[in-house]
């Protein structure tokens, strides 16, 4: 008898010690929960997940962060940077109009950015466009962590004015991994609560 997955079920992370033995679809699904769906991240991370036994999701995320930072520091051409930019670009734009499908995690993380005036929403959207003009190929990535639009827009303006594309790559990698660590903590807590209910 075929089993069917419940699309409304709370997503869960497999036990960290099982990762090296899981099939590729389970590993890519795990990466997609922590980060966002990205074939370039899958290509980078799957060999690492097969090669290293991690003792925690924080350890896994820190390892991938360090790999991405090392890769970023050794890239020389715009063409070489595309896979990294694709990984960072897998995160949705902040304040994206609702026409873009957000992952469940991104929808929750951006909830505070959805309130406020239409004028403020347009300013945030305008900053996204300006950021991507200043840093071609990159998308602004930040760990929102409960901050409202004003704080996020201030950070975006600061980073635009700094004008350092290589630092943007590094800052985006760190933010993406901070987001992943927060997601892991929340998903593991939800699994523990579900098991004890």
C-alpha positions as a Markdown table, in Angstrom:
| # | Residue | x | y | z |
|---|---|---|---|---|
| 1 | Unk | 0.0 | 0.0 | 0.0 |
| 2 | Unk | 1.4 | 3.4 | -1.0 |
| 3 | Unk | 1.9 | 5.9 | 1.7 |
| 4 | Unk | 1.1 | 9.6 | 1.1 |
| 5 | Unk | 2.8 | 12.5 | 2.8 |
| 6 | Unk | 0.5 | 15.0 | 4.6 |
| 7 | Unk | 1.3 | 18.4 | 3.1 |
| 8 | Unk | -0.1 | 20.1 | 6.2 |
| 9 | Unk | 2.2 | 18.2 | 8.6 |
| 10 | Unk | 4.9 | 20.1 | 10.5 |
| 11 | Unk | 8.2 | 19.7 | 8.6 |
| 12 | Unk | 10.9 | 17.9 | 10.6 |
| 13 | Unk | 14.6 | 17.5 | 10.5 |
| 14 | Unk | 16.0 | 13.9 | 10.6 |
| 15 | Unk | 18.3 | 12.9 | 13.4 |
| 16 | Unk | 21.7 | 14.5 | 12.7 |
| 17 | Unk | 23.5 | 11.2 | 13.0 |
| 18 | Unk | 21.4 | 9.6 | 10.2 |
| 19 | Unk | 22.4 | 12.2 | 7.5 |
| 20 | Unk | 25.3 | 10.2 | 5.9 |
| 21 | Unk | 23.0 | 7.2 | 5.4 |
| 22 | Unk | 20.0 | 9.1 | 4.0 |
| 23 | Unk | 19.1 | 9.1 | 0.2 |
| 24 | Unk | 19.8 | 12.2 | -1.7 |
| 25 | Unk | 16.1 | 13.4 | -1.8 |
| 26 | Unk | 16.0 | 13.3 | 2.0 |
| 27 | Unk | 19.2 | 15.3 | 2.2 |
| 28 | Unk | 18.1 | 17.9 | -0.3 |
| 29 | Unk | 14.8 | 18.2 | 1.5 |
| 30 | Unk | 16.7 | 18.8 | 4.7 |
| 31 | Unk | 18.8 | 21.5 | 3.1 |
| 32 | Unk | 15.7 | 23.1 | 1.6 |
| 33 | Unk | 14.2 | 23.3 | 5.1 |
| 34 | Unk | 17.3 | 24.9 | 6.6 |
| 35 | Unk | 18.2 | 27.2 | 3.7 |
| 36 | Unk | 16.0 | 27.6 | 0.6 |
| 37 | Unk | 15.8 | 25.2 | -2.4 |
| 38 | Unk | 19.0 | 25.7 | -4.4 |
| 39 | Unk | 20.5 | 23.1 | -6.8 |
| 40 | Unk | 23.8 | 24.9 | -6.4 |
| 41 | Unk | 23.7 | 24.4 | -2.7 |
| 42 | Unk | 22.7 | 20.8 | -3.1 |
| 43 | Unk | 25.8 | 20.2 | -5.4 |
| 44 | Unk | 28.1 | 21.9 | -2.8 |
| 45 | Unk | 26.6 | 20.4 | 0.3 |
| 46 | Unk | 25.7 | 16.8 | -0.5 |
| 47 | Unk | 29.4 | 15.6 | -0.7 |
| 48 | Unk | 30.0 | 17.3 | 2.7 |
| 49 | Unk | 26.9 | 15.7 | 4.2 |
| 50 | Unk | 28.2 | 12.3 | 3.0 |
| 51 | Unk | 31.8 | 12.8 | 4.2 |
| 52 | Unk | 31.4 | 14.3 | 7.7 |
| 53 | Unk | 29.5 | 13.0 | 10.7 |
| 54 | Unk | 28.0 | 16.0 | 12.4 |
| 55 | Unk | 27.1 | 16.1 | 16.1 |
| 56 | Unk | 24.5 | 18.9 | 15.7 |
| 57 | Unk | 22.7 | 21.0 | 13.1 |
| 58 | Unk | 24.7 | 24.0 | 14.3 |
| 59 | Unk | 27.9 | 22.1 | 13.4 |
| 60 | Unk | 26.6 | 21.2 | 10.0 |
| 61 | Unk | 25.5 | 24.8 | 9.3 |
| 62 | Unk | 28.8 | 26.2 | 10.6 |
| 63 | Unk | 30.7 | 23.8 | 8.3 |
| 64 | Unk | 28.7 | 24.9 | 5.2 |
| 65 | Unk | 29.2 | 28.5 | 6.2 |
| 66 | Unk | 32.9 | 28.1 | 6.4 |
| 67 | Unk | 33.0 | 26.2 | 3.0 |
| 68 | Unk | 30.9 | 29.0 | 1.4 |
| 69 | Unk | 33.2 | 31.7 | 2.8 |
| 70 | Unk | 36.3 | 29.9 | 1.6 |
| 71 | Unk | 34.8 | 29.5 | -1.9 |
| 72 | Unk | 33.8 | 33.2 | -1.9 |
| 73 | Unk | 37.3 | 34.3 | -1.1 |
| 74 | Unk | 38.8 | 32.3 | -3.9 |
| 75 | Unk | 36.5 | 33.2 | -6.8 |
| 76 | Unk | 38.0 | 35.5 | -9.4 |
| 77 | Unk | 35.5 | 36.0 | -12.2 |
| 78 | Unk | 31.8 | 37.0 | -12.4 |
| 79 | Unk | 31.2 | 33.7 | -14.1 |
| 80 | Unk | 32.8 | 31.8 | -11.3 |
| 81 | Unk | 30.6 | 33.7 | -8.8 |
| 82 | Unk | 27.2 | 32.6 | -10.4 |
| 83 | Unk | 26.7 | 29.4 | -8.3 |
| 84 | Unk | 27.4 | 31.4 | -5.1 |
| 85 | Unk | 25.0 | 34.1 | -6.2 |
| 86 | Unk | 22.4 | 31.5 | -7.1 |
| 87 | Unk | 22.7 | 30.1 | -3.6 |
| 88 | Unk | 22.2 | 33.5 | -2.0 |
| 89 | Unk | 19.5 | 34.4 | -4.5 |
| 90 | Unk | 17.5 | 31.4 | -3.4 |
| 91 | Unk | 16.3 | 33.5 | -0.5 |
| 92 | Unk | 13.2 | 35.6 | -1.4 |
| 93 | Unk | 13.5 | 39.3 | -1.6 |
| 94 | Unk | 12.3 | 41.0 | 1.6 |
| 95 | Unk | 8.9 | 42.5 | 1.3 |
| 96 | Unk | 8.4 | 40.7 | -2.0 |
| 97 | Unk | 4.9 | 41.2 | -3.4 |
| 98 | Unk | 2.7 | 38.2 | -2.6 |
| 99 | Unk | 3.0 | 37.1 | -6.2 |
| 100 | Unk | 6.2 | 35.2 | -5.3 |
| 101 | Unk | 5.7 | 32.0 | -3.4 |
| 102 | Unk | 7.5 | 32.0 | -0.1 |
| 103 | Unk | 8.5 | 28.9 | 1.8 |
| 104 | Unk | 6.7 | 28.4 | 5.0 |
| 105 | Unk | 9.8 | 29.4 | 6.9 |
| 106 | Unk | 10.3 | 32.6 | 4.8 |
| 107 | Unk | 6.6 | 33.6 | 5.2 |
| 108 | Unk | 6.9 | 33.4 | 9.0 |
| 109 | Unk | 10.3 | 35.2 | 9.0 |
| 110 | Unk | 9.0 | 38.1 | 6.9 |
| 111 | Unk | 5.7 | 38.5 | 8.6 |
| 112 | Unk | 6.7 | 41.7 | 10.4 |
| 113 | Unk | 7.8 | 43.2 | 7.1 |
| 114 | Unk | 4.3 | 42.7 | 5.6 |
| 115 | Unk | 2.6 | 45.3 | 7.9 |
| 116 | Unk | 2.8 | 49.1 | 7.6 |
| 117 | Unk | 1.9 | 51.5 | 5.0 |
| 118 | Unk | 1.9 | 51.0 | 1.2 |
| 119 | Unk | 4.4 | 53.8 | 0.9 |
| 120 | Unk | 6.8 | 52.0 | 3.3 |
| 121 | Unk | 6.3 | 48.8 | 1.4 |
| 122 | Unk | 7.2 | 50.5 | -1.9 |
| 123 | Unk | 10.3 | 52.1 | -0.3 |
| 124 | Unk | 11.4 | 48.6 | 0.8 |
| 125 | Unk | 10.7 | 47.2 | -2.7 |
| 126 | Unk | 12.7 | 50.2 | -4.2 |
| 127 | Unk | 15.6 | 49.4 | -1.9 |
| 128 | Unk | 15.6 | 45.8 | -3.2 |
| 129 | Unk | 15.8 | 47.1 | -6.8 |
| 130 | Unk | 18.6 | 49.6 | -5.9 |
| 131 | Unk | 20.6 | 46.9 | -4.0 |
| 132 | Unk | 20.4 | 44.6 | -7.1 |
| 133 | Unk | 21.5 | 47.5 | -9.4 |
| 134 | Unk | 24.5 | 48.2 | -7.1 |
| 135 | Unk | 25.4 | 44.6 | -6.7 |
| 136 | Unk | 24.5 | 42.8 | -10.0 |
| 137 | Unk | 23.8 | 39.1 | -9.5 |
| 138 | Unk | 23.3 | 39.4 | -5.7 |
| 139 | Unk | 20.2 | 39.5 | -3.6 |
| 140 | Unk | 20.0 | 41.2 | -0.2 |
| 141 | Unk | 20.0 | 38.6 | 2.5 |
| 142 | Unk | 19.6 | 39.4 | 6.2 |
| 143 | Unk | 18.6 | 37.5 | 9.3 |
| 144 | Unk | 15.4 | 39.6 | 10.1 |
| 145 | Unk | 15.1 | 38.1 | 13.6 |
| 146 | Unk | 12.0 | 40.1 | 14.5 |
| 147 | Unk | 13.2 | 43.4 | 13.2 |
| 148 | Unk | 10.7 | 45.7 | 11.5 |
| 149 | Unk | 10.9 | 47.4 | 8.1 |
| 150 | Unk | 12.6 | 50.5 | 9.4 |
| 151 | Unk | 15.6 | 48.6 | 10.8 |
| 152 | Unk | 15.8 | 46.3 | 7.8 |
| 153 | Unk | 15.7 | 49.3 | 5.4 |
| 154 | Unk | 18.4 | 51.1 | 7.5 |
| 155 | Unk | 20.6 | 48.0 | 7.2 |
| 156 | Unk | 20.0 | 47.7 | 3.5 |
| 157 | Unk | 20.8 | 51.4 | 2.9 |
| 158 | Unk | 24.1 | 51.0 | 4.9 |
| 159 | Unk | 25.1 | 48.1 | 2.9 |
| 160 | Unk | 24.2 | 49.8 | -0.4 |
| 161 | Unk | 26.3 | 52.8 | 0.6 |
| 162 | Unk | 29.2 | 50.7 | 1.7 |
| 163 | Unk | 29.3 | 49.5 | -2.0 |
| 164 | Unk | 31.6 | 46.4 | -1.3 |
| 165 | Unk | 30.3 | 43.5 | -3.4 |
| 166 | Unk | 32.8 | 41.0 | -1.8 |
| 167 | Unk | 31.7 | 42.0 | 1.7 |
| 168 | Unk | 28.1 | 41.6 | 0.6 |
| 169 | Unk | 28.8 | 38.0 | -0.4 |
| 170 | Unk | 30.3 | 37.3 | 3.0 |
| 171 | Unk | 27.5 | 39.1 | 4.8 |
| 172 | Unk | 24.9 | 37.3 | 2.8 |
| 173 | Unk | 26.5 | 33.9 | 3.6 |
| 174 | Unk | 26.7 | 34.7 | 7.3 |
| 175 | Unk | 23.0 | 35.9 | 7.3 |
| 176 | Unk | 21.9 | 32.8 | 5.3 |
| 177 | Unk | 23.5 | 30.6 | 7.9 |
| 178 | Unk | 22.1 | 32.5 | 10.8 |
| 179 | Unk | 18.7 | 32.0 | 9.3 |
| 180 | Unk | 19.4 | 28.3 | 8.9 |
| 181 | Unk | 20.5 | 27.9 | 12.5 |
| 182 | Unk | 17.4 | 29.7 | 13.7 |
| 183 | Unk | 15.2 | 27.4 | 11.5 |
| 184 | Unk | 17.0 | 24.3 | 12.8 |
| 185 | Unk | 16.4 | 25.4 | 16.4 |
| 186 | Unk | 12.7 | 26.0 | 15.7 |
| 187 | Unk | 12.2 | 22.8 | 13.7 |
| 188 | Unk | 13.9 | 20.7 | 16.4 |
| 189 | Unk | 11.8 | 22.3 | 19.1 |
| 190 | Unk | 8.6 | 21.7 | 17.2 |
| 191 | Unk | 9.6 | 18.0 | 16.7 |
| 192 | Unk | 10.3 | 17.6 | 20.5 |
| 193 | Unk | 6.9 | 19.2 | 21.3 |
| 194 | Unk | 5.1 | 17.0 | 18.9 |
| 195 | Unk | 6.8 | 13.9 | 20.3 |
| 196 | Unk | 5.9 | 14.8 | 23.9 |
| 197 | Unk | 2.2 | 15.7 | 23.0 |
